[in-house]
Amino acid sequence: MKLVIAVIKPFKLDDVHQALTRIGVTGMTVAEVKGYGRQKGHTEIYRGAEYAVSFLPKVRIDVVVPADRVDAVIEAISAAARTGQIGDGKIFVTKVDRAMRIRTGESDADAL
């Protein structure tokens, strides 16, 4: 099993959700996060004063899938989240050693 973590622009969440649903992903965790990469934030003017916004709003999506589905999940996320502009986000993949469904006690792939 693999954990796919995607950090994307907030307005692309619905597109990514639909893309993952189309390929059969049945669950995900979503969190609103803030951060920066090469984008390095930007400046805004509020009530006549200019200030720097260092941490930009993003959405983090966590999806655990069988190892053989990782490439399809990455392709679906990247295609749906891509705008072609700086700050589109990142995708990370890590190994999951164990999973368990609390309600039934099912473990590993059966818990997904």
C-alpha positions as CSV (number, residue, x, y, z in Angstrom):
1,M,0.0,0.0,0.0
2,K,1.1,3.6,-0.7
3,L,0.1,6.9,0.8
4,V,-0.2,9.6,-1.9
5,I,0.0,13.1,-0.6
6,A,-1.0,16.0,-2.9
7,V,-0.7,19.7,-2.1
8,I,-2.7,21.7,-4.6
9,K,-4.4,25.0,-5.2
10,P,-7.7,25.2,-3.3
11,F,-9.9,25.9,-6.3
12,K,-8.7,22.7,-8.0
13,L,-10.1,20.4,-5.2
14,D,-13.4,19.6,-6.9
15,D,-11.6,18.7,-10.2
16,V,-9.2,16.4,-8.3
17,H,-12.0,14.8,-6.3
18,Q,-14.0,14.1,-9.5
19,A,-10.9,12.7,-11.3
20,L,-10.1,10.3,-8.4
21,T,-13.7,9.2,-8.1
22,R,-13.7,8.4,-11.9
23,I,-10.7,6.0,-11.4
24,G,-12.3,4.3,-8.5
25,V,-10.7,5.9,-5.4
26,T,-13.3,5.5,-2.6
27,G,-11.8,7.6,0.1
28,M,-9.5,10.5,0.8
29,T,-8.6,13.0,3.6
30,V,-8.6,16.7,2.8
31,A,-7.1,19.5,4.9
32,E,-6.6,23.2,4.4
33,V,-3.0,24.0,4.8
34,K,-0.6,26.9,4.2
35,G,2.9,26.9,2.8
36,Y,5.2,28.0,0.1
37,G,7.7,26.7,-2.4
38,R,9.3,28.5,-5.3
39,Q,6.3,30.8,-5.4
40,K,7.7,32.4,-2.2
41,G,4.4,34.2,-1.4
42,H,3.4,37.6,-2.7
43,T,2.6,41.1,-1.5
44,E,-0.9,42.5,-1.0
45,I,-2.2,45.9,-0.3
46,Y,-4.8,46.2,2.6
47,R,-6.2,49.6,3.6
48,G,-3.4,51.3,1.8
49,A,-0.6,49.4,3.5
50,E,1.5,46.8,1.6
51,Y,2.3,43.6,3.4
52,A,3.9,40.3,2.5
53,V,1.9,37.0,2.4
54,S,4.6,34.4,3.1
55,F,2.4,31.3,3.4
56,L,-0.2,30.7,0.7
57,P,-3.4,28.7,1.2
58,K,-3.3,25.2,-0.2
59,V,-5.2,22.0,0.1
60,R,-3.6,18.7,1.2
61,I,-5.2,15.5,-0.1
62,D,-4.1,12.1,1.4
63,V,-5.1,8.9,-0.4
64,V,-4.0,5.4,0.5
65,V,-4.1,3.0,-2.4
66,P,-2.8,-0.4,-3.4
67,A,0.8,-0.1,-4.8
68,D,-0.4,-1.1,-8.3
69,R,-2.8,1.9,-8.4
70,V,-0.2,4.6,-7.6
71,D,0.6,5.6,-11.2
72,A,-3.1,6.0,-12.1
73,V,-3.7,8.1,-9.0
74,I,-0.7,10.4,-9.7
75,E,-1.8,10.9,-13.3
76,A,-5.4,11.7,-12.3
77,I,-4.3,14.2,-9.6
78,S,-1.6,15.9,-11.8
79,A,-3.9,16.2,-14.8
80,A,-6.8,17.6,-12.7
81,A,-4.7,20.0,-10.6
82,R,-2.5,21.4,-13.4
83,T,-3.0,25.1,-14.4
84,G,0.4,25.6,-15.9
85,Q,1.2,28.4,-13.5
86,I,3.7,28.4,-10.6
87,G,2.3,27.1,-7.4
88,D,0.3,24.2,-8.9
89,G,1.6,22.0,-6.1
90,K,3.4,18.8,-5.4
91,I,2.7,15.0,-5.1
92,F,4.5,12.8,-2.6
93,V,4.3,9.0,-2.3
94,T,5.3,7.0,0.8
95,K,5.0,3.4,1.8
96,V,2.2,2.4,4.3
97,D,3.2,-0.6,6.4
98,R,-0.2,-1.3,8.0
99,A,-3.8,-0.1,7.9
100,M,-6.8,-1.1,9.9
101,R,-10.5,-0.3,9.7
102,I,-11.5,0.4,13.3
103,R,-15.2,-0.6,12.9
104,T,-14.6,-4.1,11.6
105,G,-11.0,-4.9,12.4
106,E,-10.1,-5.5,8.8
107,S,-6.5,-4.8,8.0
108,D,-4.2,-3.8,5.2
109,A,-5.8,-3.9,1.7
110,D,-9.1,-5.1,3.1
111,A,-9.3,-1.9,5.2
112,L,-9.1,0.3,2.2
